[in-house]
Amino acid sequence: MQAELTSPDKADDLIALHGVDAIAVLVDRIADAVRHCDDQAVDSLDRLLQIVEQRFEEPWRAMRSIGN
């Protein structure tokens, strides 16, 4: 389950479902996990958030490398 939660496919699914709001959705889920003192969920969601952020940054990185 842990690997499934933090997979790039899960990140892609969240982005497809929520668009740029995927970040806000994950931040809300992390806040809920913190309130429930669920450290394991916080860690998993944080890793998933990092993957989502990387997905959003990829086009910008590609554009910067073309310009250099």
PDB file with SEQRES, HELIX, SHEET and CRYST1 records, atoms N, CA, C and O in Angstrom:
SEQRES   1 A   68  MET GLN ALA GLU LEU THR SER PRO ASP LYS ALA ASP ASP          
SEQRES   2 A   68  LEU ILE ALA LEU HIS GLY VAL ASP ALA ILE ALA VAL LEU          
SEQRES   3 A   68  VAL ASP ARG ILE ALA ASP ALA VAL ARG HIS CYS ASP ASP          
SEQRES   4 A   68  GLN ALA VAL ASP SER LEU ASP ARG LEU LEU GLN ILE VAL          
SEQRES   5 A   68  GLU GLN ARG PHE GLU GLU PRO TRP ARG ALA MET ARG SER          
SEQRES   6 A   68  ILE GLY ASN                                                  
HELIX    1 AA1 GLN A    2  LEU A    5  1                                   4    
HELIX    2 AA2 PRO A    8  HIS A   18  1                                  11    
HELIX    3 AA3 GLY A   19  ASP A   21  5                                   3    
HELIX    4 AA4 ALA A   22  ARG A   35  1                                  14    
HELIX    5 AA5 ASP A   39  GLY A   67  1                                  29    
CRYST1    1.000    1.000    1.000  90.00  90.00  90.00 P 1           1          
ATOM      1  N   MET A   1       0.829  -1.193   0.000  1.00  0.00           N  
ATOM      2  CA  MET A   1       0.000   0.000   0.000  1.00  0.00           C  
ATOM      3  C   MET A   1       0.871   1.252   0.000  1.00  0.00           C  
ATOM      4  O   MET A   1       0.568   2.219  -0.699  1.00  0.00           O  
ATOM      5  N   GLN A   2       1.942   1.240   0.774  1.00  0.00           N  
ATOM      6  CA  GLN A   2       2.826   2.401   0.871  1.00  0.00           C  
ATOM      7  C   GLN A   2       3.388   2.787  -0.490  1.00  0.00           C  
ATOM      8  O   GLN A   2       3.352   3.957  -0.869  1.00  0.00           O  
ATOM      9  N   ALA A   3       3.905   1.811  -1.224  1.00  0.00           N  
ATOM     10  CA  ALA A   3       4.478   2.097  -2.537  1.00  0.00           C  
ATOM     11  C   ALA A   3       3.404   2.593  -3.493  1.00  0.00           C  
ATOM     12  O   ALA A   3       3.660   3.458  -4.331  1.00  0.00           O  
ATOM     13  N   GLU A   4       2.203   2.043  -3.365  1.00  0.00           N  
ATOM     14  CA  GLU A   4       1.098   2.458  -4.231  1.00  0.00           C  
ATOM     15  C   GLU A   4       0.733   3.915  -3.977  1.00  0.00           C  
ATOM     16  O   GLU A   4       0.448   4.653  -4.920  1.00  0.00           O  
ATOM     17  N   LEU A   5       0.738   4.334  -2.724  1.00  0.00           N  
ATOM     18  CA  LEU A   5       0.345   5.691  -2.370  1.00  0.00           C  
ATOM     19  C   LEU A   5       1.322   6.722  -2.902  1.00  0.00           C  
ATOM     20  O   LEU A   5       0.922   7.842  -3.219  1.00  0.00           O  
ATOM     21  N   THR A   6       2.580   6.372  -3.003  1.00  0.00           N  
ATOM     22  CA  THR A   6       3.586   7.353  -3.411  1.00  0.00           C  
ATOM     23  C   THR A   6       4.083   7.134  -4.836  1.00  0.00           C  
ATOM     24  O   THR A   6       5.126   7.666  -5.215  1.00  0.00           O  
ATOM     25  N   SER A   7       3.362   6.370  -5.613  1.00  0.00           N  
ATOM     26  CA  SER A   7       3.826   6.077  -6.961  1.00  0.00           C  
ATOM     27  C   SER A   7       3.615   7.268  -7.897  1.00  0.00           C  
ATOM     28  O   SER A   7       2.710   8.077  -7.690  1.00  0.00           O  
ATOM     29  N   PRO A   8       4.449   7.367  -8.916  1.00  0.00           N  
ATOM     30  CA  PRO A   8       4.241   8.413  -9.924  1.00  0.00           C  
ATOM     31  C   PRO A   8       2.869   8.307 -10.588  1.00  0.00           C  
ATOM     32  O   PRO A   8       2.286   9.320 -10.974  1.00  0.00           O  
ATOM     33  N   ASP A   9       2.349   7.078 -10.722  1.00  0.00           N  
ATOM     34  CA  ASP A   9       1.015   6.917 -11.309  1.00  0.00           C  
ATOM     35  C   ASP A   9      -0.050   7.565 -10.436  1.00  0.00           C  
ATOM     36  O   ASP A   9      -0.987   8.176 -10.950  1.00  0.00           O  
ATOM     37  N   LYS A  10       0.087   7.438  -9.128  1.00  0.00           N  
ATOM     38  CA  LYS A  10      -0.862   8.070  -8.206  1.00  0.00           C  
ATOM     39  C   LYS A  10      -0.776   9.589  -8.340  1.00  0.00           C  
ATOM     40  O   LYS A  10      -1.797  10.277  -8.312  1.00  0.00           O  
ATOM     41  N   ALA A  11       0.427  10.103  -8.484  1.00  0.00           N  
ATOM     42  CA  ALA A  11       0.604  11.547  -8.680  1.00  0.00           C  
ATOM     43  C   ALA A  11      -0.077  11.987  -9.967  1.00  0.00           C  
ATOM     44  O   ALA A  11      -0.766  13.007  -9.994  1.00  0.00           O  
ATOM     45  N   ASP A  12       0.117  11.222 -11.026  1.00  0.00           N  
ATOM     46  CA  ASP A  12      -0.521  11.551 -12.305  1.00  0.00           C  
ATOM     47  C   ASP A  12      -2.040  11.502 -12.195  1.00  0.00           C  
ATOM     48  O   ASP A  12      -2.735  12.336 -12.775  1.00  0.00           O  
ATOM     49  N   ASP A  13      -2.557  10.525 -11.451  1.00  0.00           N  
ATOM     50  CA  ASP A  13      -4.007  10.429 -11.251  1.00  0.00           C  
ATOM     51  C   ASP A  13      -4.544  11.656 -10.523  1.00  0.00           C  
ATOM     52  O   ASP A  13      -5.579  12.205 -10.902  1.00  0.00           O  
ATOM     53  N   LEU A  14      -3.841  12.084  -9.480  1.00  0.00           N  
ATOM     54  CA  LEU A  14      -4.271  13.272  -8.736  1.00  0.00           C  
ATOM     55  C   LEU A  14      -4.259  14.516  -9.618  1.00  0.00           C  
ATOM     56  O   LEU A  14      -5.170  15.340  -9.548  1.00  0.00           O  
ATOM     57  N   ILE A  15      -3.237  14.648 -10.436  1.00  0.00           N  
ATOM     58  CA  ILE A  15      -3.145  15.802 -11.334  1.00  0.00           C  
ATOM     59  C   ILE A  15      -4.269  15.753 -12.363  1.00  0.00           C  
ATOM     60  O   ILE A  15      -4.880  16.779 -12.661  1.00  0.00           O  
ATOM     61  N   ALA A  16      -4.545  14.574 -12.906  1.00  0.00           N  
ATOM     62  CA  ALA A  16      -5.621  14.438 -13.885  1.00  0.00           C  
ATOM     63  C   ALA A  16      -6.972  14.779 -13.267  1.00  0.00           C  
ATOM     64  O   ALA A  16      -7.830  15.374 -13.919  1.00  0.00           O  
ATOM     65  N   LEU A  17      -7.152  14.404 -12.022  1.00  0.00           N  
ATOM     66  CA  LEU A  17      -8.427  14.634 -11.346  1.00  0.00           C  
ATOM     67  C   LEU A  17      -8.589  16.070 -10.865  1.00  0.00           C  
ATOM     68  O   LEU A  17      -9.678  16.637 -10.963  1.00  0.00           O  
ATOM     69  N   HIS A  18      -7.510  16.668 -10.342  1.00  0.00           N  
ATOM     70  CA  HIS A  18      -7.617  17.973  -9.687  1.00  0.00           C  
ATOM     71  C   HIS A  18      -6.860  19.099 -10.381  1.00  0.00           C  
ATOM     72  O   HIS A  18      -7.025  20.261 -10.010  1.00  0.00           O  
ATOM     73  N   GLY A  19      -6.039  18.789 -11.372  1.00  0.00           N  
ATOM     74  CA  GLY A  19      -5.233  19.826 -12.019  1.00  0.00           C  
ATOM     75  C   GLY A  19      -4.263  20.435 -11.019  1.00  0.00           C  
ATOM     76  O   GLY A  19      -3.709  19.734 -10.172  1.00  0.00           O  
ATOM     77  N   VAL A  20      -4.061  21.749 -11.122  1.00  0.00           N  
ATOM     78  CA  VAL A  20      -3.118  22.395 -10.202  1.00  0.00           C  
ATOM     79  C   VAL A  20      -3.611  22.350  -8.761  1.00  0.00           C  
ATOM     80  O   VAL A  20      -2.824  22.544  -7.834  1.00  0.00           O  
ATOM     81  N   ASP A  21      -4.896  22.098  -8.563  1.00  0.00           N  
ATOM     82  CA  ASP A  21      -5.427  21.973  -7.203  1.00  0.00           C  
ATOM     83  C   ASP A  21      -4.971  20.690  -6.515  1.00  0.00           C  
ATOM     84  O   ASP A  21      -5.242  20.498  -5.329  1.00  0.00           O  
ATOM     85  N   ALA A  22      -4.283  19.810  -7.242  1.00  0.00           N  
ATOM     86  CA  ALA A  22      -3.762  18.584  -6.629  1.00  0.00           C  
ATOM     87  C   ALA A  22      -2.849  18.921  -5.458  1.00  0.00           C  
ATOM     88  O   ALA A  22      -2.817  18.202  -4.460  1.00  0.00           O  
ATOM     89  N   ILE A  23      -2.108  20.013  -5.584  1.00  0.00           N  
ATOM     90  CA  ILE A  23      -1.218  20.424  -4.492  1.00  0.00           C  
ATOM     91  C   ILE A  23      -2.036  20.801  -3.265  1.00  0.00           C  
ATOM     92  O   ILE A  23      -1.715  20.382  -2.152  1.00  0.00           O  
ATOM     93  N   ALA A  24      -3.083  21.583  -3.456  1.00  0.00           N  
ATOM     94  CA  ALA A  24      -3.939  21.983  -2.332  1.00  0.00           C  
ATOM     95  C   ALA A  24      -4.617  20.769  -1.702  1.00  0.00           C  
ATOM     96  O   ALA A  24      -4.743  20.689  -0.480  1.00  0.00           O  
ATOM     97  N   VAL A  25      -5.049  19.835  -2.528  1.00  0.00           N  
ATOM     98  CA  VAL A  25      -5.681  18.614  -2.018  1.00  0.00           C  
ATOM     99  C   VAL A  25      -4.706  17.858  -1.126  1.00  0.00           C  
ATOM    100  O   VAL A  25      -5.072  17.405  -0.042  1.00  0.00           O  
ATOM    101  N   LEU A  26      -3.469  17.724  -1.582  1.00  0.00           N  
ATOM    102  CA  LEU A  26      -2.472  17.009  -0.787  1.00  0.00           C  
ATOM    103  C   LEU A  26      -2.122  17.757   0.490  1.00  0.00           C  
ATOM    104  O   LEU A  26      -1.940  17.136   1.537  1.00  0.00           O  
ATOM    105  N   VAL A  27      -2.025  19.069   0.420  1.00  0.00           N  
ATOM    106  CA  VAL A  27      -1.741  19.854   1.630  1.00  0.00           C  
ATOM    107  C   VAL A  27      -2.870  19.663   2.640  1.00  0.00           C  
ATOM    108  O   VAL A  27      -2.609  19.530   3.836  1.00  0.00           O  
ATOM    109  N   ASP A  28      -4.119  19.648   2.175  1.00  0.00           N  
ATOM    110  CA  ASP A  28      -5.253  19.400   3.075  1.00  0.00           C  
ATOM    111  C   ASP A  28      -5.175  18.010   3.692  1.00  0.00           C  
ATOM    112  O   ASP A  28      -5.441  17.836   4.881  1.00  0.00           O  
ATOM    113  N   ARG A  29      -4.811  17.025   2.882  1.00  0.00           N  
ATOM    114  CA  ARG A  29      -4.692  15.656   3.402  1.00  0.00           C  
ATOM    115  C   ARG A  29      -3.557  15.548   4.416  1.00  0.00           C  
ATOM    116  O   ARG A  29      -3.678  14.846   5.421  1.00  0.00           O  
ATOM    117  N   ILE A  30      -2.462  16.243   4.151  1.00  0.00           N  
ATOM    118  CA  ILE A  30      -1.347  16.247   5.104  1.00  0.00           C  
ATOM    119  C   ILE A  30      -1.787  16.894   6.411  1.00  0.00           C  
ATOM    120  O   ILE A  30      -1.469  16.391   7.489  1.00  0.00           O  
ATOM    121  N   ALA A  31      -2.515  18.006   6.326  1.00  0.00           N  
ATOM    122  CA  ALA A  31      -3.006  18.679   7.535  1.00  0.00           C  
ATOM    123  C   ALA A  31      -3.912  17.750   8.340  1.00  0.00           C  
ATOM    124  O   ALA A  31      -3.816  17.704   9.566  1.00  0.00           O  
ATOM    125  N   ASP A  32      -4.785  17.013   7.663  1.00  0.00           N  
ATOM    126  CA  ASP A  32      -5.649  16.051   8.360  1.00  0.00           C  
ATOM    127  C   ASP A  32      -4.821  14.965   9.043  1.00  0.00           C  
ATOM    128  O   ASP A  32      -5.105  14.589  10.180  1.00  0.00           O  
ATOM    129  N   ALA A  33      -3.812  14.468   8.360  1.00  0.00           N  
ATOM    130  CA  ALA A  33      -2.959  13.426   8.944  1.00  0.00           C  
ATOM    131  C   ALA A  33      -2.204  13.956  10.158  1.00  0.00           C  
ATOM    132  O   ALA A  33      -2.024  13.238  11.142  1.00  0.00           O  
ATOM    133  N   VAL A  34      -1.761  15.214  10.091  1.00  0.00           N  
ATOM    134  CA  VAL A  34      -1.073  15.830  11.235  1.00  0.00           C  
ATOM    135  C   VAL A  34      -2.038  15.933  12.412  1.00  0.00           C  
ATOM    136  O   VAL A  34      -1.680  15.613  13.545  1.00  0.00           O  
ATOM    137  N   ARG A  35      -3.260  16.381  12.138  1.00  0.00           N  
ATOM    138  CA  ARG A  35      -4.255  16.493  13.217  1.00  0.00           C  
ATOM    139  C   ARG A  35      -4.537  15.146  13.873  1.00  0.00           C  
ATOM    140  O   ARG A  35      -4.819  15.076  15.069  1.00  0.00           O  
ATOM    141  N   HIS A  36      -4.458  14.081  13.084  1.00  0.00           N  
ATOM    142  CA  HIS A  36      -4.698  12.740  13.616  1.00  0.00           C  
ATOM    143  C   HIS A  36      -3.413  12.066  14.103  1.00  0.00           C  
ATOM    144  O   HIS A  36      -3.423  10.888  14.458  1.00  0.00           O  
ATOM    145  N   CYS A  37      -2.315  12.813  14.119  1.00  0.00           N  
ATOM    146  CA  CYS A  37      -1.015  12.296  14.576  1.00  0.00           C  
ATOM    147  C   CYS A  37      -0.606  11.026  13.832  1.00  0.00           C  
ATOM    148  O   CYS A  37      -0.053  10.100  14.424  1.00  0.00           O  
ATOM    149  N   ASP A  38      -0.884  10.994  12.531  1.00  0.00           N  
ATOM    150  CA  ASP A  38      -0.554   9.836  11.702  1.00  0.00           C  
ATOM    151  C   ASP A  38       0.736  10.128  10.940  1.00  0.00           C  
ATOM    152  O   ASP A  38       0.708  10.570   9.792  1.00  0.00           O  
ATOM    153  N   ASP A  39       1.862   9.875  11.596  1.00  0.00           N  
ATOM    154  CA  ASP A  39       3.165  10.181  11.004  1.00  0.00           C  
ATOM    155  C   ASP A  39       3.420   9.427   9.705  1.00  0.00           C  
ATOM    156  O   ASP A  39       4.015   9.970   8.774  1.00  0.00           O  
ATOM    157  N   GLN A  40       2.976   8.190   9.642  1.00  0.00           N  
ATOM    158  CA  GLN A  40       3.185   7.394   8.437  1.00  0.00           C  
ATOM    159  C   GLN A  40       2.437   8.012   7.253  1.00  0.00           C  
ATOM    160  O   GLN A  40       2.984   8.102   6.154  1.00  0.00           O  
ATOM    161  N   ALA A  41       1.202   8.434   7.470  1.00  0.00           N  
ATOM    162  CA  ALA A  41       0.433   9.073   6.396  1.00  0.00           C  
ATOM    163  C   ALA A  41       1.067  10.398   5.994  1.00  0.00           C  
ATOM    164  O   ALA A  41       1.120  10.729   4.809  1.00  0.00           O  
ATOM    165  N   VAL A  42       1.547  11.156   6.974  1.00  0.00           N  
ATOM    166  CA  VAL A  42       2.206  12.433   6.669  1.00  0.00           C  
ATOM    167  C   VAL A  42       3.415  12.190   5.774  1.00  0.00           C  
ATOM    168  O   VAL A  42       3.598  12.889   4.777  1.00  0.00           O  
ATOM    169  N   ASP A  43       4.237  11.211   6.118  1.00  0.00           N  
ATOM    170  CA  ASP A  43       5.427  10.904   5.315  1.00  0.00           C  
ATOM    171  C   ASP A  43       5.050  10.482   3.898  1.00  0.00           C  
ATOM    172  O   ASP A  43       5.645  10.951   2.927  1.00  0.00           O  
ATOM    173  N   SER A  44       4.069   9.601   3.781  1.00  0.00           N  
ATOM    174  CA  SER A  44       3.648   9.120   2.462  1.00  0.00           C  
ATOM    175  C   SER A  44       3.070  10.247   1.615  1.00  0.00           C  
ATOM    176  O   SER A  44       3.389  10.377   0.433  1.00  0.00           O  
ATOM    177  N   LEU A  45       2.223  11.054   2.228  1.00  0.00           N  
ATOM    178  CA  LEU A  45       1.610  12.165   1.498  1.00  0.00           C  
ATOM    179  C   LEU A  45       2.642  13.215   1.113  1.00  0.00           C  
ATOM    180  O   LEU A  45       2.544  13.826   0.049  1.00  0.00           O  
ATOM    181  N   ASP A  46       3.628  13.424   1.974  1.00  0.00           N  
ATOM    182  CA  ASP A  46       4.691  14.376   1.650  1.00  0.00           C  
ATOM    183  C   ASP A  46       5.489  13.898   0.439  1.00  0.00           C  
ATOM    184  O   ASP A  46       5.817  14.692  -0.443  1.00  0.00           O  
ATOM    185  N   ARG A  47       5.801  12.605   0.397  1.00  0.00           N  
ATOM    186  CA  ARG A  47       6.518  12.066  -0.765  1.00  0.00           C  
ATOM    187  C   ARG A  47       5.675  12.198  -2.031  1.00  0.00           C  
ATOM    188  O   ARG A  47       6.198  12.517  -3.099  1.00  0.00           O  
ATOM    189  N   LEU A  48       4.379  11.955  -1.910  1.00  0.00           N  
ATOM    190  CA  LEU A  48       3.481  12.102  -3.053  1.00  0.00           C  
ATOM    191  C   LEU A  48       3.416  13.561  -3.499  1.00  0.00           C  
ATOM    192  O   LEU A  48       3.401  13.843  -4.697  1.00  0.00           O  
ATOM    193  N   LEU A  49       3.377  14.477  -2.554  1.00  0.00           N  
ATOM    194  CA  LEU A  49       3.385  15.905  -2.877  1.00  0.00           C  
ATOM    195  C   LEU A  49       4.654  16.277  -3.640  1.00  0.00           C  
ATOM    196  O   LEU A  49       4.596  17.051  -4.596  1.00  0.00           O  
ATOM    197  N   GLN A  50       5.778  15.742  -3.234  1.00  0.00           N  
ATOM    198  CA  GLN A  50       7.035  16.018  -3.940  1.00  0.00           C  
ATOM    199  C   GLN A  50       6.985  15.530  -5.387  1.00  0.00           C  
ATOM    200  O   GLN A  50       7.489  16.195  -6.292  1.00  0.00           O  
ATOM    201  N   ILE A  51       6.377  14.368  -5.596  1.00  0.00           N  
ATOM    202  CA  ILE A  51       6.246  13.840  -6.959  1.00  0.00           C  
ATOM    203  C   ILE A  51       5.335  14.742  -7.789  1.00  0.00           C  
ATOM    204  O   ILE A  51       5.639  15.043  -8.943  1.00  0.00           O  
ATOM    205  N   VAL A  52       4.218  15.171  -7.200  1.00  0.00           N  
ATOM    206  CA  VAL A  52       3.287  16.063  -7.906  1.00  0.00           C  
ATOM    207  C   VAL A  52       3.988  17.368  -8.265  1.00  0.00           C  
ATOM    208  O   VAL A  52       3.854  17.858  -9.386  1.00  0.00           O  
ATOM    209  N   GLU A  53       4.733  17.929  -7.323  1.00  0.00           N  
ATOM    210  CA  GLU A  53       5.454  19.176  -7.604  1.00  0.00           C  
ATOM    211  C   GLU A  53       6.455  18.984  -8.738  1.00  0.00           C  
ATOM    212  O   GLU A  53       6.593  19.856  -9.595  1.00  0.00           O  
ATOM    213  N   GLN A  54       7.149  17.858  -8.749  1.00  0.00           N  
ATOM    214  CA  GLN A  54       8.100  17.577  -9.834  1.00  0.00           C  
ATOM    215  C   GLN A  54       7.390  17.503 -11.177  1.00  0.00           C  
ATOM    216  O   GLN A  54       7.904  17.984 -12.186  1.00  0.00           O  
ATOM    217  N   ARG A  55       6.207  16.898 -11.186  1.00  0.00           N  
ATOM    218  CA  ARG A  55       5.438  16.796 -12.434  1.00  0.00           C  
ATOM    219  C   ARG A  55       5.109  18.190 -12.974  1.00  0.00           C  
ATOM    220  O   ARG A  55       5.203  18.433 -14.177  1.00  0.00           O  
ATOM    221  N   PHE A  56       4.725  19.099 -12.079  1.00  0.00           N  
ATOM    222  CA  PHE A  56       4.394  20.455 -12.517  1.00  0.00           C  
ATOM    223  C   PHE A  56       5.631  21.227 -12.959  1.00  0.00           C  
ATOM    224  O   PHE A  56       5.534  22.114 -13.807  1.00  0.00           O  
ATOM    225  N   GLU A  57       6.788  20.905 -12.397  1.00  0.00           N  
ATOM    226  CA  GLU A  57       8.022  21.616 -12.747  1.00  0.00           C  
ATOM    227  C   GLU A  57       8.651  21.117 -14.043  1.00  0.00           C  
ATOM    228  O   GLU A  57       9.416  21.850 -14.669  1.00  0.00           O  
ATOM    229  N   GLU A  58       8.352  19.904 -14.457  1.00  0.00           N  
ATOM    230  CA  GLU A  58       9.000  19.316 -15.633  1.00  0.00           C  
ATOM    231  C   GLU A  58       8.914  20.189 -16.889  1.00  0.00           C  
ATOM    232  O   GLU A  58       9.940  20.388 -17.539  1.00  0.00           O  
ATOM    233  N   PRO A  59       7.744  20.719 -17.264  1.00  0.00           N  
ATOM    234  CA  PRO A  59       7.700  21.552 -18.482  1.00  0.00           C  
ATOM    235  C   PRO A  59       8.574  22.801 -18.369  1.00  0.00           C  
ATOM    236  O   PRO A  59       9.189  23.216 -19.351  1.00  0.00           O  
ATOM    237  N   TRP A  60       8.632  23.400 -17.179  1.00  0.00           N  
ATOM    238  CA  TRP A  60       9.445  24.604 -16.989  1.00  0.00           C  
ATOM    239  C   TRP A  60      10.926  24.283 -17.090  1.00  0.00           C  
ATOM    240  O   TRP A  60      11.699  25.061 -17.651  1.00  0.00           O  
ATOM    241  N   ARG A  61      11.318  23.151 -16.555  1.00  0.00           N  
ATOM    242  CA  ARG A  61      12.725  22.746 -16.666  1.00  0.00           C  
ATOM    243  C   ARG A  61      13.100  22.503 -18.120  1.00  0.00           C  
ATOM    244  O   ARG A  61      14.188  22.877 -18.557  1.00  0.00           O  
ATOM    245  N   ALA A  62      12.200  21.880 -18.865  1.00  0.00           N  
ATOM    246  CA  ALA A  62      12.468  21.613 -20.280  1.00  0.00           C  
ATOM    247  C   ALA A  62      12.597  22.920 -21.057  1.00  0.00           C  
ATOM    248  O   ALA A  62      13.466  23.048 -21.919  1.00  0.00           O  
ATOM    249  N   MET A  63      11.741  23.883 -20.757  1.00  0.00           N  
ATOM    250  CA  MET A  63      11.798  25.170 -21.449  1.00  0.00           C  
ATOM    251  C   MET A  63      13.092  25.904 -21.125  1.00  0.00           C  
ATOM    252  O   MET A  63      13.693  26.522 -22.003  1.00  0.00           O  
ATOM    253  N   ARG A  64      13.518  25.840 -19.880  1.00  0.00           N  
ATOM    254  CA  ARG A  64      14.765  26.509 -19.485  1.00  0.00           C  
ATOM    255  C   ARG A  64      15.963  25.889 -20.180  1.00  0.00           C  
ATOM    256  O   ARG A  64      16.883  26.598 -20.586  1.00  0.00           O  
ATOM    257  N   SER A  65      15.958  24.568 -20.321  1.00  0.00           N  
ATOM    258  CA  SER A  65      17.098  23.913 -20.970  1.00  0.00           C  
ATOM    259  C   SER A  65      17.135  24.223 -22.466  1.00  0.00           C  
ATOM    260  O   SER A  65      18.214  24.246 -23.059  1.00  0.00           O  
ATOM    261  N   ILE A  66      15.996  24.457 -23.076  1.00  0.00           N  
ATOM    262  CA  ILE A  66      15.951  24.827 -24.492  1.00  0.00           C  
ATOM    263  C   ILE A  66      16.508  26.233 -24.681  1.00  0.00           C  
ATOM    264  O   ILE A  66      17.199  26.514 -25.659  1.00  0.00           O  
ATOM    265  N   GLY A  67      16.198  27.108 -23.735  1.00  0.00           N  
ATOM    266  CA  GLY A  67      16.646  28.495 -23.823  1.00  0.00           C  
ATOM    267  C   GLY A  67      18.122  28.686 -23.555  1.00  0.00           C  
ATOM    268  O   GLY A  67      18.682  29.717 -23.929  1.00  0.00           O  
ATOM    269  N   ASN A  68      18.764  27.733 -22.924  1.00  0.00           N  
ATOM    270  CA  ASN A  68      20.196  27.868 -22.580  1.00  0.00           C  
ATOM    271  C   ASN A  68      21.077  27.383 -23.654  1.00  0.00           C  
ATOM    272  O   ASN A  68      22.299  27.430 -23.517  1.00  0.00           O  
TER     273      ASN A  68                                                      
END                                                                             
